Amino acid sequence: MSSEDIADGEGVPFDDRGLAYGDGLFETVLVRDGVATLWEAHMARLVRGGERLGIPVPSRSALDVLPARAGAGLWVLKLTLTRGSGGRGYRLPDMPAPRLRWRVIPFTPSPERWWQGIRVRHCRLALGIQPRLAGLKHLNRLENVMARAEWQDPEIAEGLLCDSEGRLVEATSMNLFWQREGRLETPGLARCGVAGTLRDALCRRLGIEEVDAGPETLESAEAVWLGNAVQGLWPVRRLDDDQGQKLADWRIGRLHRALQAEAHALLGYPCHDDDAGERDEEDEA
C-alpha cells in the first residue's frame, strides 16, 4: 500500500474516490501554538473509521508532524483521507492507494456565543439510519449541507437534527447535550450521527448518559448545550421550531457554566469571562 500526501493548494485528481463518491474520512482539529488538542482522540477516530471503511490510514509518524505546521496562535488543522483513485464505478480498487489532503488555517473562536448563549432551531430534514456508518466522520455530509440550507437568519447559530424515526441525534456541525432532572444526557449514536471527540471525552469524564429521546425532551430540559472540539461549548438560550416559532428559552447561568468549564478545560479555552459571574447571579435571581 502506498499513500499520497497533498498539502493545501495542490490539486486532487478528477478520479479521486473522495471527490467522486465521498469515499473517505476527515478530521478537524484545534491547534494551539503547534500542539493539537484531543489529538489522540482524533487519531483513534480516524483509525476506527479507516477500519470500518477498509481504508488504510497513514502512519502516526506521518500524521504527528502535521500540527506543528500551524505555528503560533490558534489554528484549525483539517485532514481529509480518501481511498485514492482506482476501481471501476463503485467497485473498490484491488490495491487502494489512500490520498491524504491537509491544510491549516487561522482560527478565531466566538466568545460571545460562549457567554451569551445561542438561538437554535429544529430542522425539517431527517437523518437516514445507517448503523454501519454511525459515529464516523465520513465525507458523505450532504444531509448536513441540506439541513444547513434551511435557514439564513444570522441570529440562528445551529439547527438540530432527528433521525427518520424521530430521535434526536445532533446539530448540523455539533453534538448535543442537555440536563434533565439533574442528569446530563446526550443522544445515542448507534444508528447515525458523528461521535465527536469532545463529546466522547465529556461522556467518559462525567458519565454522561447516552439516551434515545424525541425533540420534545429539550422543551422540559433544565439546560441545553451544543459543542465540538473546535468551537467549544455553546449554551442554548432559545429553541425554535422549523418555522421560527419559539418553543423554549433558558437563562444562561451557573448550571450552564459547569459543563462548559469541563469542556473548555479540555480545549484550553477560558471557563468564564470577567463579567460572567455578575451576569449569572442576575440571571438566576
N, C-alpha and C positions, 0 to 999 in steps of 0.2 A: 504494500500500500504506500502510495506517495501522496503528498498533500501540497497545496499551493497557498501561499500566504500573500494576500493582496492588501496593501495599505490603502488608506483613503486617497482618492484621486486617480486611482488606476482602474482600468476597465474590467468588466466581467464578461466572459464570452456569452454570445447570444444563446448557446445551447446549455448554459448552466441550469441545473435542475432546480435550484432555488428560485431563479428568475422564472423558469417555465412553469413549475408546479408548486412552489412553496415547500420544496423538499429540503428542509433544513431546520436549524435552530438558531436562536440568538440569545445573548445576554447583554444587559445594560447595567453598568457597574459605576458606582460613585467612587471617584478617586480624589484623595486629598493629599497634596504635596507628593505625588508619585506613589502613594500607598492606597491600594484598593480596599474598600470597606466590604465586609462579608464575603471576601474573596473565596474562602474555602467553600462556602455555601453555593456561590455561583458556579464554581468548578464542579462541585458534586452534582448540581442540577444539570449542567452541560453533559456530564458523563452519563447520568441516568437517561437523558434524552437521546444521546448517541446510542446507548444500548437498546433502548426501546425501538428506535427507528432503524437500527443497523447501520449507523454512520460512524466510522472510526473517528475518534476525537484526537486532535493533535496532542503531543506530549506535554506534560506540565512544564517542562523546561522551555518549550516554545511559547507557552501561554503566560508563564510567570513573569517574563520580561516586559510584557506589554504595558502594565500600569505605570511603570517608570517613564514611559514615553510622554506622559502627561505634563510633567514638570510641576512647578509650584502652583498653589491655589487649588480651587475646586474644578474638577473636570468630570465628564462622563465618557467612559470607555464603552463603545459598542462593539461587540463581537458577533459576526454572522458566519455560521458554519453551514455550508451546503454540501450535498452529496457529490458535487462536482458535475462534470459532463459525462455523457455516455448513456447507454441503454437505448432501446427503441420504444418511443412512446412512453407509457407508464412503466414499462419493464425496467427493472433495476440493472445497472451495469454489472457485468461479471466481476470486475475488479474496480471498486469505487476509488476515486481519487479526490477526497474531500478538498474543498476550497474554503479557506478562512479569510474573511474580509474583516478589517477592523479600522476604527478611527477613534480619535479623542477630540472632544470639543469642550470649550469652556462652559461652565455651568453656574448659574445663579439661582438659588432656591427662592421660594416665595414665602418669606416670614410672615407677611400679613395673613396668609392662609393658615399658618401655624397658630397664630394668636387670636385672630378674629373669627376663624372657622369659615366654612364654605356652604354654599347652597348647591344641592344636588337634585336630580330628577330621576324618575323611573324611565327606562327606555321601552319602546314598543317591541323592538327586536328581541327574540328569544334565542338563547344559545342552543345549538344542537348538542345532543348527548352522544358522546363517543369515548367510552372508558379507555380505549387503547391510547388515546392522545391526552387524556385528562392529566392535568398538572404540568404538562410540558410547556416550555416557551418556544413553540414551533413557529415557523414562518407563515402559516396559514391564519392570517388575522383579519380576513375580510369581514367577519361578523363584527369585530370591534370597530372597523372603519365605518361600516354601515350604521352601527349604533351611534357613533360619534357624530355622524352627519344629521342626526335627528334634531339638533338644536344649534343655534348660532348666538344665543344670548350670552354675552361675556360674563354676566352675573352668575351663570351656572357653571360650576367648576367641573362637574363629573356627572356621568349617567350610570345608573345601577341596572344590572342585567340579571334576569332569571333564566333558567333553562326552559326547555319546551314543555316541561311538566309543572312549571310554576314555582320552582325552588330558587331562592336567592343564590347567586354564585359569586359575583364580584362587580366591580365597576369597569369601565372600558379600559382603564390602564392601571388600576389599583385594586388591592384587596380590601375587603370589607370586614369590619369588626363592630360589635355592639355589646352593651351591658344590659342584661335583663335579670331582674330580681337579684341583683348583686353578682351575677355570674358573667364573665367575659366569654363571648361566643363568636364564632366565625363560620361561614358556610363550609360544609364538606365539599371536597373537590374530587370525589371518586368518579364522577360522570363527565365533567368538563371543567374548564377554567384553568387558570395559571396558578401554580403553587409558588407564590413569591418568596424570595429569600428572607425578607424582613418578616413576613407572616410566619414562616416556619420557625424563625428564631424566637419570635414572641410566643408562639404556641409552646415551644419547648421550655422557655424560661418561666412562663406564667401559668402553664397548664390550661391555656385557652381551649375551650371545648368546641370541636367541630360538630355542627348540627345541620339537619335538614329543616329549613324554615321557609315559609312563604313571605312575600313582601309586607304583609300586614304586621309582621313581627316588629318591624322597625318603628311603627307608629306608637307602640307602647314601650319602646326601649328607654332606658334611663340616659343613655349616651350612645352616640354612633360616631365611628371614625372611618376614614379611608387612608390607606398608606401604601407606600412601596419603598424600595431600597435606594431610590434616588431622591424623591421629594420629601421623605419623612412621613409624619403622621398628621393628617388634617382632621380636626374635629368638624362634625357636621352640625350646622346651626339651623338649617331649614331643609325639609324634604318636600318635593313637589311630585305630583303625578305626571304622566306623559303629556298632559295638556297644559302644564304650568300652574295648576291649582295646588295650593299649599295643603299638605297632608299632616305635617307635624313640624314643630320647631323646638329648639333647645337653647338654653342659656349656657354659654361656654364658661365652665368654672373648674374648680379643683378636681372634680371627678374626671373630666376630660384630660387634665394635665398629668394625672398619674400614669395612664398608659402612654401618653405622649413622651413622658420622661424616659420610660423604659425603651421606647423605640429610638429616641434621639440619642440616648447613651450608646446604642449600638452603631449609630451612624456618625457620631461626633458632632451632632447639631446641638444648639442650645436647648435647654429644657424649659426656659421661661425668658420673657423679656423684662425690661426694667419696670414696666407698668402692669405686668400681668397680675401680680399679687393683689394690687389695689382693685383692678377691674374684676377679678374673680370674686373678691369679697363682696363687691357691689352686686354682681350677678346672682350670688347665692343668698343675698339678704332677703 
